[in-house]
Amino acid sequence: MTQEQIARILGTSQTMYARYERGASELPIRHLILLCRYYRVSADFVLGLEAPYLPK
């Protein structure tokens, strides 16, 4: 997926999404939730805290 495509899903600009990727801006919780739903993974996985396939 391109930054433009993901930005469209999040309802933001490509420029702002690029800032999230670089760490120049913090990702809003609402965008985190949308990414989790889109990719069907946990927030912990998106945040790098666990793999999506690990049992709890």
Backbone as a printed PyTorch tensor [residue, N CA C, xyz], in Angstrom:
tensor([[[  0.8430,  -1.1760,   0.0000],
         [  0.0000,   0.0000,   0.0000],
         [  0.8920,   1.2450,   0.0000]],

        [[  0.4240,   2.2450,  -0.6830],
         [  1.1630,   3.5050,  -0.6880],
         [  0.7310,   4.3650,   0.4990]],

        [[  1.5350,   5.3510,   0.7960],
         [  1.1680,   6.2900,   1.8560],
         [ -0.1430,   6.9810,   1.5160]],

        [[ -0.3310,   7.3070,   0.2600],
         [ -1.5630,   7.9770,  -0.1770],
         [ -2.7810,   7.0900,   0.0700]],

        [[ -2.6680,   5.7990,  -0.2210],
         [ -3.7860,   4.8740,  -0.0150],
         [ -4.1280,   4.7400,   1.4660]],

        [[ -3.1120,   4.5720,   2.3050],
         [ -3.3620,   4.4530,   3.7430],
         [ -3.9040,   5.7680,   4.2940]],

        [[ -3.3640,   6.8790,   3.8450],
         [ -3.8550,   8.1870,   4.2930],
         [ -5.3370,   8.3390,   3.9590]],

        [[ -5.7390,   7.8830,   2.7960],
         [ -7.1490,   7.9550,   2.3950],
         [ -8.0170,   7.1350,   3.3470]],

        [[ -7.5520,   5.9410,   3.7080],
         [ -8.2820,   5.0800,   4.6460],
         [ -8.4340,   5.7840,   5.9940]],

        [[ -7.3790,   6.4730,   6.4290],
         [ -7.3910,   7.1580,   7.7170],
         [ -8.1160,   8.4980,   7.6780]],

        [[ -8.3740,   8.9970,   6.4830],
         [ -9.0200,  10.2990,   6.3560],
         [ -8.0790,  11.4460,   6.6440]],

        [[ -6.8100,  11.2720,   6.2610],
         [ -5.8150,  12.3100,   6.4690],
         [ -5.0270,  12.4980,   5.1750]],

        [[ -4.0610,  13.3720,   5.1940],
         [ -3.2540,  13.6200,   3.9990],
         [ -2.0540,  12.6730,   3.9540]],

        [[ -1.4990,  12.5220,   2.7870],
         [ -0.2870,  11.7160,   2.6230],
         [  0.8550,  12.3360,   3.4080]],

        [[  0.9100,  13.6550,   3.4300],
         [  1.9630,  14.3540,   4.1630],
         [  1.8920,  14.0420,   5.6520]],

        [[  0.6780,  14.0650,   6.2020],
         [  0.5240,  13.7700,   7.6270],
         [  0.8530,  12.3160,   7.9050]],

        [[  0.4260,  11.4080,   7.0430],
         [  0.7400,   9.9970,   7.2550],
         [  2.2560,   9.7750,   7.2110]],

        [[  2.9510,  10.4570,   6.3180],
         [  4.4080,  10.3480,   6.2480],
         [  5.0340,  10.8350,   7.5570]],

        [[  4.4550,  11.8600,   8.1650],
         [  4.9470,  12.3540,   9.4630],
         [  4.7710,  11.2930,  10.5450]],

        [[  3.6680,  10.5350,  10.4920],
         [  3.4740,   9.4390,  11.4510],
         [  4.5740,   8.3960,  11.2750]],

        [[  4.8480,   8.0220,  10.0310],
         [  5.8650,   6.9950,   9.7560],
         [  7.2480,   7.4260,  10.2340]],

        [[  7.5670,   8.6960,  10.0530],
         [  8.8810,   9.2100,  10.4630],
         [  8.9710,   9.4530,  11.9630]],

        [[  7.8390,   9.4710,  12.6350],
         [  7.8320,   9.7700,  14.0610],
         [  7.8170,  11.2650,  14.3480]],

        [[  7.5720,  12.0720,  13.3090],
         [  7.5290,  13.5170,  13.4860],
         [  6.2210,  13.9660,  14.1250]],

        [[  5.1700,  13.1590,  13.9980],
         [  3.8760,  13.4130,  14.6240],
         [  3.3850,  12.1150,  15.2390]],

        [[  2.6320,  12.2370,  16.3210],
         [  2.0690,  11.0490,  16.9510],
         [  0.7940,  10.6270,  16.2410]],

        [[  0.6400,   9.3240,  16.1000],
         [ -0.5430,   8.7480,  15.4750],
         [ -1.7230,   8.8630,  16.4430]],

        [[ -2.8150,   9.5200,  16.0270],
         [ -3.9820,   9.5980,  16.9070],
         [ -4.5700,   8.1970,  17.1600]],

        [[ -5.1630,   8.0280,  18.3310],
         [ -5.7600,   6.7420,  18.6910],
         [ -6.7840,   6.3090,  17.6420]],

        [[ -7.5830,   7.2360,  17.1480],
         [ -8.5990,   6.8670,  16.1510],
         [ -7.9540,   6.2810,  14.8990]],

        [[ -6.7720,   6.7610,  14.5350],
         [ -6.0650,   6.2190,  13.3740],
         [ -5.4700,   4.8530,  13.6970]],

        [[ -4.9850,   4.6870,  14.9140],
         [ -4.4880,   3.3840,  15.3390],
         [ -5.5990,   2.3470,  15.2400]],

        [[ -6.7760,   2.6970,  15.7140],
         [ -7.9190,   1.7780,  15.6590],
         [ -8.2560,   1.4330,  14.2130]],

        [[ -8.2830,   2.4200,  13.3380],
         [ -8.5780,   2.1610,  11.9250],
         [ -7.5350,   1.2440,  11.2930]],

        [[ -6.2660,   1.4620,  11.6000],
         [ -5.2090,   0.5960,  11.0620],
         [ -5.3560,  -0.8330,  11.5630]],

        [[ -5.6630,  -0.9850,  12.8440],
         [ -5.8580,  -2.3240,  13.4060],
         [ -7.0090,  -3.0370,  12.7180]],

        [[ -8.1020,  -2.3410,  12.5240],
         [ -9.2570,  -2.9400,  11.8520],
         [ -8.9360,  -3.2740,  10.3990]],

        [[ -8.2630,  -2.3650,   9.7170],
         [ -7.9430,  -2.5850,   8.3020],
         [ -7.0390,  -3.8050,   8.1230]],

        [[ -5.9740,  -3.8710,   8.9230],
         [ -5.0150,  -4.9710,   8.7880],
         [ -5.3900,  -6.2100,   9.6100]],

        [[ -6.4430,  -6.0760,  10.4410],
         [ -6.9150,  -7.1790,  11.2860],
         [ -5.8130,  -7.7030,  12.2130]],

        [[ -5.2080,  -6.7620,  12.8910],
         [ -4.1680,  -7.0830,  13.8780],
         [ -4.4610,  -6.2910,  15.1470]],

        [[ -3.7850,  -6.6750,  16.2250],
         [ -3.9700,  -5.9730,  17.4940],
         [ -3.1800,  -4.6670,  17.5120]],

        [[ -3.5920,  -3.7850,  18.4060],
         [ -2.8440,  -2.5380,  18.6040],
         [ -1.4370,  -2.8480,  19.1140]],

        [[ -1.3080,  -3.8940,  19.9410],
         [  0.0210,  -4.2880,  20.4230],
         [  0.9340,  -4.6290,  19.2610]],

        [[  0.4050,  -5.2930,  18.2510],
         [  1.2200,  -5.6410,  17.0850],
         [  1.6390,  -4.3850,  16.3250]],

        [[  0.6990,  -3.4880,  16.0800],
         [  1.0120,  -2.2460,  15.3550],
         [  2.0560,  -1.4420,  16.1200]],

        [[  1.9690,  -1.4690,  17.4440],
         [  2.9040,  -0.7170,  18.2760],
         [  4.2200,  -1.4580,  18.5110]],

        [[  4.3280,  -2.6880,  17.9810],
         [  5.5590,  -3.4490,  18.1150],
         [  5.7090,  -4.1380,  19.4500]],

        [[  4.6130,  -4.3540,  20.1540],
         [  4.6840,  -4.9720,  21.4770],
         [  4.5110,  -6.4780,  21.4530]],

        [[  3.8830,  -7.0280,  20.4130],
         [  3.7310,  -8.4700,  20.2960],
         [  3.3950,  -8.8490,  18.8680]],

        [[  3.6380, -10.1030,  18.5390],
         [  3.2560, -10.6310,  17.2300],
         [  1.7670, -10.9640,  17.2760]],

        [[  1.0600, -10.8480,  16.1510],
         [ -0.3860, -11.0540,  16.1620],
         [ -0.7760, -12.5180,  16.3940]],

        [[  0.1510, -13.4220,  16.2570],
         [ -0.1890, -14.8400,  16.3400],
         [  0.1370, -15.4640,  17.7000]],

        [[  0.6760, -14.6870,  18.6330],
         [  1.0160, -15.2370,  19.9360],
         [ -0.2410, -15.4520,  20.7750]],

        [[ -0.3650, -16.6210,  21.3990],
         [ -1.5260, -16.8260,  22.2780],
         [ -1.4120, -15.9590,  23.5240]],

        [[ -2.5360, -15.5870,  24.0590],
         [ -2.5520, -14.7340,  25.2620],
         [ -2.4340, -15.5620,  26.5030]]])
